[in-house]
Each structure stands twice: as C-alpha cells, then as structure tokens.
Amino acid sequence: MRVKFAPFPCPANHFAPYDATMEFVGFTLRNNLFVAPMAGVTDRPFRQLCKKMGAGLAVSEMVTSNSLLYGSAKTRRRANHDGEVAPISVQIAGSLPAMMADAARHNVERGAQIIDINMGCPAKKICNVMAGSALLRDELLVGRILEAVVNAVPGTPVTLKIRTGWDKSSRNATNVLKIAEQSGIRALAMHGRTRACGYTGQAEYETIAAVKAEARIPIIANGDIDSPEKAKFVLDATGADAVMIGRAAQGRPWLFREIEHYLNTGTPLLPPRVAEIHEILMAHLEDLYAFYGIETGVRVARKHISWYTKGLVGSAAFRHMMNQLPTIELQGRVVNDFFFALAEHNEHLTYLHTAGSLAEELAA
Ligand SMILES: Cc1cc2nc3c(=O)[nH]c(=O)nc-3n(C[C@H](O)[C@H](O)[C@H](O)COP(=O)(O)O)c2cc1C
C-alpha cells in the first residue's frame, strides 16, 4: 500500500503537484478517496461521474446474492458496468455462504474486478434476513461467508464493509478484522457506527483508529465526512489508508476533487462555477435517462436534481415545482431556467448560509 499525500501544510509550495496515487488490492488508484456504496444512489451514471470528478474508487450499490432475482430489471441494471472506468467494485449482500459464493462468481463473470461484501447495511429488510450488519452478531458465519466468497473468485480481490458492531455493548470490529484477514479479505471499510446507532450520534473514529492499529490490510474510514477539512481530520485521526464518502457526495460529486486538491495543497478550491455545475447536471440527467429509460429516468433524476440544488439560493420553491414535472423536456427546461437565473447573480455556486442579502433579494 502506498499513499503519498503531502504532509499538511506543505511547507515549500502549497500548489506543488503531488503523486496521490494509491496501490489498492492490485490496482493503482488516482487517490484514496472512495465513493461509498449507496443503494438507489451509486448507480453506474453516478459512479462514473464521481470518478470523473476525482474519486479514486466507487463501489456499486449492493447486488442481491439471491439468484432468483438475477433476471429482475433492478439486478440486471446493478450488474451493468458498460463503459465504467476500472477498477469495477461490486458489492454483494446476503447471508448464505454458498449463495454469496455464486453471487461473487456471477458478478465477476459480468465484469466485477473487486467483490465487496456488505456487512454494514442497517436496513430492516436486509437485517431481518440476517444479512448486512446483522451478520456481525455471528462471527462463525462471518468467517464462513468470507472464505466461501474468497475461494469462489480466485484472482479477484475481495473486500469487506462493516459497522463497528451490532450495538455499543457488542462492538467486535477488531474480531471481524482478524477473521477477515484469516479469510483472505484484502481491505476493510468501516462505517464508524454500530448498527443500533443507525445514523445518529458522532461517528466513532477512535474505534476505526483502534482497528487500523491492529490491521495488516488497508482500512477505509467512513462516516460523516462532508468536507475537505473533515477528510483530512479523519485520515489523521484514524491513520486509515483511505476515506469513503457517502451522503455528502449526493448532488456534490465534485467534493472528491475539492478534497483531493485540499489534501495535495492545504488550500481550499473556490466553489465551482455555476455554469460548470449546470453543464455537469445536464450531462448527468442525460446519462440517467439513457440508463433507466424515460419514465424511471425522470423519477430517479428528481432526487439528484434536488440534491444538486439543495441549499442554493431560491431552490426550495424550484424543487417543489420540479418534483411535479412528468417529462424530460419539462425537467430539462426548469433546470436550465434555474441555473441561468443563478448564473446571473453569481459566477460561483453560493449556498444560502453564505449568500446573505442576495438570498433575500432572490426570495423577494
Ligand atoms: C441511501 C443510502 C444507501 C446506502 N446503501 C448502502 C449499501 O447498499 N451498502 C452499504 O454497504 N452501505 C450502504 N449505505 C451506507 C453508506 O455506504 C455509508 O456507510 C453511510 O452512509 C455512512 O457514510 P456517510 O456518512 O459518508 O454517508 C447506504 C447509505 C445511504 C445513505
């Protein structure tokens, strides 16, 4: 593992170019900034966009290990990696070792270059079938699943994503790390919360640091990273090899280039230009329509448009209206109108909390 970020702040020249590449499970990545797997979010268009905007790796939405569902439109879409920038990391979810092994083989045959195993998802629908983070309660089963998957895809690196444990009284991430290492898992991503914590409270970076201190494999720190400064803080506080970002990247795929720039130079980038984000969003919408088809594409696009515009001056009324529109044409037209109006007032993206009187002016 090689991560060569400049010490912060860089004493000689804040803007000197640094080699931030990372050797990760046999691949050379652009950097150590990963997009977290998010069901309903990290589809192929979003992964591609995040990679284009600076992410070193993007993990797919979880794909079921239930072979009865392989033919469903959703599962087929999730296994579609056409044109995706390598390495392609596909997350699988399930609780039966043999099924998970089959799922790993199935996805490798369809282009996965890394298999990631989900033992972190807190969703009831997943935990009720003893998958996702529920597996953390059964360490024997964890070992059987990991070994089955690793053995099923020799030559393909297998990684694991976990929470710190089932609940605060049963944190067992260090045990799971040991099991993972013995099973041949090549890297471990940790969301610094127990399953019981859901998304509440502070992420436990100290637990991630404790696991990292014991680890022989790369550790990826995850949870609440929403700015370049926070990414730097978490890398320093945990000693992790990489950071993984989920919710903060929704509607803000350029966060990766902002973090990359900050880690490399110690200085923040200016907020992106309105015209650039307008162009990126329109291209993202085109990708969504092409990927999902028109009807589903319009629906999926709504949530991305909402995320892109959240917090921008004048966006509340815009989002309310945009959510009612049924066609590509209308969706495109109002997005254009919104961004052209925004660009008249600001060259760079301006969020409400920094806009001051301009917010009032536009709201009037
Ligand atoms: C909408 C949504 C969907 C998610 N889906 C998955 C998933 O499919 N697999 C998984 O391991 N984690 C999933 N997660 C958890 C994220 O990968 C991540 O661990 C969590 O959001 C914490 O990181 P963040 O604070 O950067 O968002 C999901 C999270 C969200 C918000």
The ligand as a MOL file (V3000), in Angstrom:
LIG
                    3D

  0  0  0     0  0            999 V3000
M  V30 BEGIN CTAB
M  V30 COUNTS 31 33 0 0 0
M  V30 BEGIN ATOM
M  V30 1 C -29.2250 5.9860 0.6480 0
M  V30 2 C -28.1490 5.1140 1.2350 0
M  V30 3 C -27.9660 3.8310 0.7560 0
M  V30 4 C -26.9650 3.0070 1.2810 0
M  V30 5 N -26.7610 1.7700 0.7420 0
M  V30 6 C -25.7170 1.0130 1.1770 0
M  V30 7 C -25.4010 -0.2130 0.5260 0
M  V30 8 O -26.0350 -0.6250 -0.4540 0
M  V30 9 N -24.3440 -0.9350 1.0100 0
M  V30 10 C -23.6120 -0.4930 2.0920 0
M  V30 11 O -22.6520 -1.1700 2.4970 0
M  V30 12 N -23.8740 0.6670 2.6940 0
M  V30 13 C -24.8950 1.4370 2.2540 0
M  V30 14 N -25.1180 2.6540 2.8290 0
M  V30 15 C -24.2080 3.1630 3.8680 0
M  V30 16 C -23.0960 4.0060 3.2490 0
M  V30 17 O -22.2700 3.2240 2.4080 0
M  V30 18 C -22.2170 4.6460 4.3430 0
M  V30 19 O -21.6170 3.6340 5.0990 0
M  V30 20 C -23.0100 5.5480 5.2760 0
M  V30 21 O -23.8980 6.3920 4.5680 0
M  V30 22 C -22.0660 6.4180 6.1320 0
M  V30 23 O -21.2620 7.2270 5.3240 0
M  V30 24 P -21.5890 8.7980 5.0930 0
M  V30 25 O -21.6790 9.4250 6.4640 0
M  V30 26 O -20.4230 9.3030 4.3060 0
M  V30 27 O -22.9020 8.8750 4.3850 0
M  V30 28 C -26.1420 3.4840 2.3370 0
M  V30 29 C -26.3430 4.7670 2.8290 0
M  V30 30 C -27.3200 5.5960 2.2920 0
M  V30 31 C -27.4830 6.9860 2.8370 0
M  V30 END ATOM
M  V30 BEGIN BOND
M  V30 1 1 1 2
M  V30 2 1 2 3
M  V30 3 2 2 30
M  V30 4 2 3 4
M  V30 5 1 4 5
M  V30 6 1 4 28
M  V30 7 2 5 6
M  V30 8 1 6 7
M  V30 9 1 6 13
M  V30 10 2 7 8
M  V30 11 1 7 9
M  V30 12 1 9 10
M  V30 13 2 10 11
M  V30 14 1 10 12
M  V30 15 2 12 13
M  V30 16 1 13 14
M  V30 17 1 14 15
M  V30 18 1 14 28
M  V30 19 1 15 16
M  V30 20 1 16 17
M  V30 21 1 16 18
M  V30 22 1 18 19
M  V30 23 1 18 20
M  V30 24 1 20 21
M  V30 25 1 20 22
M  V30 26 1 22 23
M  V30 27 1 23 24
M  V30 28 2 24 25
M  V30 29 1 24 26
M  V30 30 1 24 27
M  V30 31 2 28 29
M  V30 32 1 29 30
M  V30 33 1 30 31
M  V30 END BOND
M  V30 END CTAB
M  END
